[in-house]
Amino acid sequence: QYENTKTSGELGLTDFEYDSPEIENPVKFQKTVMTFNPSTVTLNELQGTTGQTDFNATGTIDNLLGFIFNDEKVEGNFNLRSNTFVINDFMGKEEIDSTGNTNEEEQLKIPSFLDCNIKANAGTVIYDNLSLKDVKGNLRIVDEKAVLSNMTSSLFDGSVGFNGEVSTRNEVPTFTMKLGLDQLAIGESFKSLELFRFLAPEAIALQGELNSDIELSGSLNTDFTPNLKTITGNVLAELLSTQINANQAKVLATLGEKLNFINLDKLDLKGLKTALSFEDGTVKVKPFTVKYEDISINVDGSHTFDRKLNYKATLDVPAKYLGNEVNSLIAKIDEKELDNLTIPVTAK
C-alpha cells in the first residue's frame, strides 16, 4: 500500500523476500511499515527472518534523499530485538570453482556512507560455537567502523561485559576489545574459547571459576576471526574456587612424575592473581607464587601461540623431602640453623 503526496507518504509491505548473491540466506520480511517525508523515514515496524535469525526493528532514517542524490551520508537510529541472532546468517556465500576448491566471496566491508546507532537486545546470540544469552548493548556504525559499547551477556555460568570496535577502513580489517569476565566457569571457557587455550594452555587442567579483565587488539582473518599472530594486549586474572586435575595437562602431569614429593592435584590456587601480556605471538607471564604445604613455588616465563613453552618453576624445598643422602650430609654438619634449610629446586 502506498499513499503518494508531495510531502509525505506511508508504505506497508507484507510477506516479501530479499535475496542477494552476497549473503548465504535470503531475508524474509513478514511485515514492514514506514512513514516518510522529505527529511525523515520512520520505520514503524520491521519483522523478518534470515536463516535461524529472527528480528524486529523500529527507528528512523535521516537524509535519505541527500544520500540518493548527492552521495551524502545516511543517518539512522534503531532499536533491534531478536529472540535468536546467528552471526553466520549474515556472512558471505562460498563459491566452489571448477577444481572443487572453495572460494569465499569478497570480504565484508562496513559501508562508508552509513552513520547509524543501534540499541540491541537479543535472547541468544550464536557466534561460532558460542551461545551468548541475554545480550544487551549499543552498536554504532560510522566511518567504516562498528563500535560496540556497554554490551553485556551471560556466558558459562557467569557474566561478560565488553566494549570494542571493528574497522574495515584498511585492506586488512582490525579490531580492539575490552572484556570483563565475572565468575566464568574455567573448564567450559577453555574448551570453547580458542583464544583462552592459546593464552594459558595448561589452564585446561583447572576446574572452578575466574574473574578476568582482558584488553585485545589485532587483525582479523577473512572470516572475521582474530589472527592470533597479530594480537597484542594484557590479561589480569583471578582464580576463585579452583581444583586441579594435573593429568588433563601433559606438562603438569610430567612435572608431577619428576617431583615425587609434591602432588600437583593438591595445589591451592584459590585467590591467585596473575598478569599476562602478549605480543607477536608470545605470551609472557608476570612472576607469581603459589604454596604447597610448606613449599613455595615461584613461576615465571613465556609461551608462544604455536605451543612452545619456556617456563621456570623454582621450588623452595625443605631438605627433609630430598632423600636420606642429602639429610645425612646435613646431619654431619651439625648446625642447628640447618634444621629448617630449604633448597631451591628448579624445573624448566
TARAWO-V397546 format. One record per residue. PHI is phi in radians with two decimals (999 if undefined). OMEGA is omega in radians with two decimals (none if undefined). Layout:
phi=PHI omega=OMEGA
phi=PHI omega=OMEGA
//
This chain:
phi=999 omega=-3.11
phi=-2.54 omega=3.08
phi=-1.81 omega=-3.01
phi=-1.79 omega=2.93
phi=-2.34 omega=-3.13
phi=-1.31 omega=-3.02
phi=-2.04 omega=-3.07
phi=-2.74 omega=3.12
phi=-2.97 omega=3.08
phi=-2.36 omega=-3.13
phi=-2.19 omega=3.08
phi=-2.20 omega=-3.13
phi=-2.24 omega=3.08
phi=-2.34 omega=3.03
phi=0.89 omega=3.01
phi=-2.24 omega=-2.96
phi=-2.31 omega=3.05
phi=-2.01 omega=3.13
phi=-2.17 omega=-3.10
phi=-2.54 omega=3.09
phi=-1.16 omega=-3.07
phi=-1.53 omega=-3.10
phi=-2.16 omega=-3.06
phi=-1.24 omega=-3.05
phi=-2.04 omega=3.03
phi=-1.15 omega=3.09
phi=-1.65 omega=-3.12
phi=-1.84 omega=-3.13
phi=-1.79 omega=3.08
phi=-1.41 omega=-3.08
phi=-2.75 omega=3.07
phi=-2.42 omega=3.08
phi=-2.28 omega=3.14
phi=-2.30 omega=2.92
phi=-2.10 omega=-3.03
phi=-2.65 omega=3.00
phi=-2.41 omega=-3.05
phi=-1.01 omega=-3.07
phi=-1.87 omega=-2.99
phi=-2.44 omega=2.94
phi=-1.91 omega=3.12
phi=-1.78 omega=3.09
phi=-1.58 omega=-3.10
phi=-1.29 omega=-3.11
phi=-2.84 omega=3.07
phi=-2.53 omega=3.13
phi=-2.00 omega=3.14
phi=-2.90 omega=3.10
phi=-2.50 omega=2.94
phi=-2.64 omega=-3.05
phi=1.04 omega=3.12
phi=-1.61 omega=-3.02
phi=-1.59 omega=2.96
phi=-2.06 omega=3.14
phi=-2.63 omega=3.10
phi=-2.49 omega=-3.02
phi=-2.23 omega=2.96
phi=-2.37 omega=3.09
phi=2.73 omega=-3.12
phi=-2.36 omega=3.05
phi=-2.15 omega=-3.12
phi=-1.90 omega=3.05
phi=1.09 omega=3.11
phi=-1.14 omega=3.12
phi=-1.17 omega=3.09
phi=-1.09 omega=3.08
phi=-1.20 omega=-3.07
phi=-1.19 omega=-2.99
phi=-1.76 omega=-3.04
phi=-2.18 omega=-3.13
phi=0.97 omega=3.07
phi=-1.47 omega=3.13
phi=-1.23 omega=3.03
phi=-1.76 omega=-3.06
phi=-1.99 omega=-3.12
phi=-2.54 omega=3.10
phi=-2.48 omega=-2.97
phi=-2.34 omega=2.91
phi=-2.01 omega=-3.07
phi=-2.16 omega=3.07
phi=-2.16 omega=3.14
phi=-2.66 omega=3.00
phi=-1.35 omega=3.11
phi=-2.36 omega=-3.12
phi=-2.19 omega=-3.07
phi=-1.86 omega=-3.06
phi=-1.02 omega=-3.09
phi=-1.11 omega=3.10
phi=-1.14 omega=-3.08
phi=-1.95 omega=3.10
phi=-1.50 omega=-3.05
phi=-1.27 omega=3.06
phi=-1.24 omega=3.00
phi=-1.92 omega=3.09
phi=-1.93 omega=3.07
phi=-1.92 omega=-3.09
phi=-1.46 omega=-3.04
phi=-1.13 omega=3.13
phi=-1.54 omega=-3.13
phi=1.58 omega=3.12
phi=-1.41 omega=-3.12
phi=-1.69 omega=3.08
phi=-2.08 omega=3.11
phi=-1.43 omega=3.06
phi=-1.15 omega=3.13
phi=-0.96 omega=-3.06
phi=-1.04 omega=-3.13
phi=-1.04 omega=3.07
phi=-2.13 omega=3.06
phi=-1.36 omega=-3.02
phi=-1.06 omega=3.13
phi=-1.32 omega=-3.08
phi=-1.46 omega=-2.98
phi=-1.72 omega=3.06
phi=-2.35 omega=-3.07
phi=-2.49 omega=3.14
phi=-2.17 omega=-3.09
phi=-2.23 omega=2.98
phi=-1.63 omega=-2.98
phi=-2.01 omega=3.09
phi=-2.58 omega=-3.08
phi=-2.31 omega=3.09
phi=-1.17 omega=3.13
phi=-2.47 omega=3.00
phi=-2.06 omega=-3.12
phi=-1.88 omega=3.11
phi=-2.24 omega=-3.08
phi=1.01 omega=3.13
phi=-1.81 omega=-3.12
phi=-1.73 omega=3.07
phi=-2.09 omega=-3.13
phi=-1.61 omega=-3.09
phi=-1.89 omega=3.04
phi=0.90 omega=-3.10
phi=-1.49 omega=3.11
phi=-2.40 omega=3.08
phi=2.77 omega=-3.04
phi=-2.21 omega=3.08
phi=-2.12 omega=3.07
phi=-1.96 omega=3.09
phi=-1.93 omega=-3.09
phi=-2.83 omega=3.08
phi=0.92 omega=3.13
phi=1.07 omega=3.09
phi=-2.23 omega=2.96
phi=-1.97 omega=-3.02
phi=-1.95 omega=3.10
phi=-1.67 omega=3.09
phi=-2.51 omega=3.09
phi=0.93 omega=3.12
phi=-1.44 omega=3.09
phi=-2.35 omega=-3.14
phi=-2.85 omega=2.98
phi=-1.75 omega=-3.10
phi=-2.75 omega=3.06
phi=0.87 omega=3.09
phi=1.15 omega=3.09
phi=-2.30 omega=-3.14
phi=-2.25 omega=-3.10
phi=-2.28 omega=2.97
phi=-2.08 omega=-3.11
phi=-2.59 omega=3.05
phi=-2.35 omega=3.11
phi=3.00 omega=3.14
phi=-2.67 omega=3.00
phi=-2.11 omega=3.13
phi=-2.15 omega=3.05
phi=-1.98 omega=-3.09
phi=-1.13 omega=3.13
phi=-1.64 omega=-3.09
phi=-1.06 omega=3.10
phi=-1.77 omega=-3.13
phi=-1.16 omega=-3.11
phi=-2.22 omega=3.10
phi=-2.57 omega=2.92
phi=-2.36 omega=-3.11
phi=-2.78 omega=2.98
phi=-2.07 omega=-3.13
phi=-2.06 omega=2.99
phi=-2.07 omega=-3.07
phi=-1.87 omega=-3.07
phi=-2.19 omega=3.05
phi=0.99 omega=3.06
phi=-1.40 omega=3.05
phi=-1.21 omega=-3.03
phi=-1.11 omega=-3.07
phi=-1.01 omega=-3.13
phi=-1.14 omega=-3.11
phi=-1.08 omega=-3.06
phi=-1.40 omega=3.04
phi=-1.35 omega=-2.99
phi=-1.74 omega=-3.06
phi=-1.81 omega=-3.11
phi=-1.02 omega=-3.12
phi=-1.04 omega=3.13
phi=-1.08 omega=-3.13
phi=-1.13 omega=3.09
phi=-1.35 omega=-3.10
phi=-1.21 omega=-3.07
phi=-2.55 omega=-3.00
phi=-1.06 omega=-3.10
phi=-1.39 omega=3.14
phi=-1.21 omega=3.08
phi=-1.10 omega=3.12
phi=-1.42 omega=-3.08
phi=-1.63 omega=3.00
phi=-2.23 omega=-3.10
phi=2.60 omega=-3.10
phi=-2.30 omega=3.09
phi=-2.49 omega=2.91
phi=-1.90 omega=-3.12
phi=-2.77 omega=2.96
phi=-2.04 omega=-3.05
phi=-2.22 omega=3.02
phi=-2.07 omega=-3.07
phi=-2.29 omega=2.93
phi=-2.70 omega=-3.14
phi=2.91 omega=-3.14
phi=-1.77 omega=3.12
phi=-1.99 omega=3.02
phi=-1.32 omega=-3.10
phi=-1.12 omega=3.10
phi=-1.60 omega=3.09
phi=1.15 omega=2.92
phi=-1.62 omega=-3.10
phi=-1.13 omega=2.97
phi=-1.44 omega=-2.96
phi=-1.05 omega=-3.11
phi=-1.21 omega=-3.10
phi=-1.79 omega=-2.98
phi=-1.32 omega=2.96
phi=-2.23 omega=3.12
phi=2.79 omega=-3.10
phi=-2.46 omega=3.09
phi=-2.35 omega=2.93
phi=-1.98 omega=-3.06
phi=-2.32 omega=3.06
phi=-2.28 omega=3.12
phi=-1.57 omega=3.09
phi=-1.66 omega=3.13
phi=-1.10 omega=-2.99
phi=-2.45 omega=2.96
phi=-2.16 omega=-3.10
phi=-2.09 omega=2.94
phi=-2.09 omega=-3.01
phi=-1.04 omega=-3.12
phi=-1.19 omega=3.10
phi=-1.30 omega=-3.11
phi=-2.19 omega=-3.01
phi=-1.05 omega=-3.11
phi=-1.11 omega=-3.13
phi=-1.16 omega=3.13
phi=-1.08 omega=3.13
phi=-1.14 omega=3.12
phi=-1.08 omega=3.13
phi=-1.09 omega=3.11
phi=-1.18 omega=-3.09
phi=-1.33 omega=-3.08
phi=-1.92 omega=-3.02
phi=-1.34 omega=3.14
phi=-1.69 omega=-3.11
phi=-2.37 omega=3.07
phi=-1.96 omega=-3.04
phi=-1.10 omega=3.12
phi=-1.14 omega=-3.11
phi=-1.74 omega=3.07
phi=-1.10 omega=3.10
phi=-1.79 omega=-3.12
phi=-1.79 omega=-3.11
phi=-1.04 omega=3.13
phi=1.48 omega=3.13
phi=-1.13 omega=3.06
phi=-2.06 omega=3.14
phi=-2.55 omega=-3.09
phi=-2.24 omega=3.06
phi=-2.12 omega=2.94
phi=-2.30 omega=-3.10
phi=-2.58 omega=-3.12
phi=-2.87 omega=3.09
phi=0.92 omega=3.05
phi=1.39 omega=3.13
phi=-2.09 omega=3.11
phi=-1.87 omega=3.12
phi=-1.89 omega=-3.10
phi=-1.86 omega=3.06
phi=-1.14 omega=-3.09
phi=-0.93 omega=3.08
phi=-2.46 omega=-3.08
phi=-2.20 omega=3.01
phi=-2.19 omega=-3.11
phi=-1.96 omega=2.97
phi=-2.27 omega=-3.05
phi=0.90 omega=-3.14
phi=-1.80 omega=3.13
phi=-2.02 omega=3.01
phi=-1.64 omega=-3.14
phi=-2.11 omega=3.13
phi=-1.79 omega=-3.03
phi=-2.16 omega=2.94
phi=-2.74 omega=3.13
phi=2.59 omega=-3.08
phi=-2.74 omega=2.99
phi=-2.58 omega=-3.12
phi=-1.90 omega=3.14
phi=-1.18 omega=3.04
phi=-1.63 omega=2.91
phi=1.19 omega=2.99
phi=-1.83 omega=-3.04
phi=-1.74 omega=3.04
phi=-2.48 omega=-3.05
phi=-2.14 omega=3.06
phi=-2.32 omega=3.05
phi=-1.99 omega=-3.13
phi=-1.82 omega=-3.11
phi=-1.81 omega=3.04
phi=-1.50 omega=-2.95
phi=-1.73 omega=2.99
phi=-0.99 omega=-3.03
phi=-1.03 omega=-3.09
phi=-1.08 omega=-3.13
phi=-1.53 omega=-2.95
phi=-1.73 omega=2.99
phi=1.70 omega=-3.05
phi=-1.14 omega=-3.08
phi=-1.10 omega=3.13
phi=-1.12 omega=-3.10
phi=-1.21 omega=3.07
phi=-1.14 omega=3.11
phi=-1.10 omega=-3.14
phi=-1.13 omega=3.14
phi=-1.09 omega=3.14
phi=-1.14 omega=3.13
phi=-1.19 omega=3.04
phi=1.00 omega=3.04
phi=-1.99 omega=-3.06
phi=-1.11 omega=-3.12
phi=-1.17 omega=3.10
phi=-1.49 omega=-3.12
phi=-1.06 omega=-3.13
phi=-1.83 omega=-3.11
phi=-1.10 omega=2.98
phi=-2.01 omega=-3.09
phi=-2.13 omega=3.13
phi=-1.22 omega=3.06
phi=-2.04 omega=-3.03
phi=-1.90 omega=3.02
phi=-1.91 omega=3.14
phi=-2.06 omega=none
//
